[in-house]
Amino acid sequence: MILKILRVMKWSLFRPYALIAGTVAAIILPACSHWRDAYLDDHLHTATQDEIRQKFGDPWQTKTSLLTGETTWIYRYVLTTSELDPTGLRSLGKGIGAVSNAAQSILGGRSSDATVADKPICVHYVLVFDKTQVLQDWKRVACTDTST
C-alpha cells in the first residue's frame, strides 16, 4: 500500500515536468527540420510550379503522366548528415564515442583515428503537381530509392 502511494506521488511530482518537456519538444523539434521540408509542408496544395521553381531552381528531372496529367519533378541534392539531422539526435551516440576516444588518447589510453564524419548523402526531393500545376505531394528519399 505504501509503495503504491509513493509511486502515485512520484508520478504526480513528475507530471508537470513531463508535460513541459513534451510541449517544448513538440515546438522545437519540427522547427529543426531542413528548410526545404518546412517550405514544402507549408506550401502543400497551394504552391504552383512557378513558385517552386523560383524557390528551388530548375528540377533535375521532370516526368509527366499522359493518363492523369500529373507532373513529377525531382530535385537532386547532396546533403550532409548534420543537414539531415539538425537536432543531432541520430549522431548523439557517435559523438559520445568520439569524446570518449579523445579522452582516452589524452590520458595515454588507446589512440583512435576514428572521427565522426559529416559525410555527404545524396537525396531526391520528389514533388508531384496536379494538372493545374499545384503541388499535391512531396517526399524526400535517398537517391538509390528513386527509379530514374
Secondary structure as GFF3:
##gff-version 3
##sequence-region A 1 148
A	DSSP	alpha_helix	2	31	.	.	.	ID=ss1
A	DSSP	alpha_helix	35	42	.	.	.	ID=ss2
A	DSSP	alpha_helix	49	56	.	.	.	ID=ss3
A	DSSP	beta_strand	61	64	.	.	.	ID=ss4
A	DSSP	beta_strand	71	80	.	.	.	ID=ss5
A	DSSP	alpha_helix	81	84	.	.	.	ID=ss6
A	DSSP	alpha_helix	92	106	.	.	.	ID=ss7
A	DSSP	beta_strand	120	129	.	.	.	ID=ss8
A	DSSP	beta_strand	135	142	.	.	.	ID=ss9
A	DSSP	three_ten_helix	143	145	.	.	.	ID=ss10
###
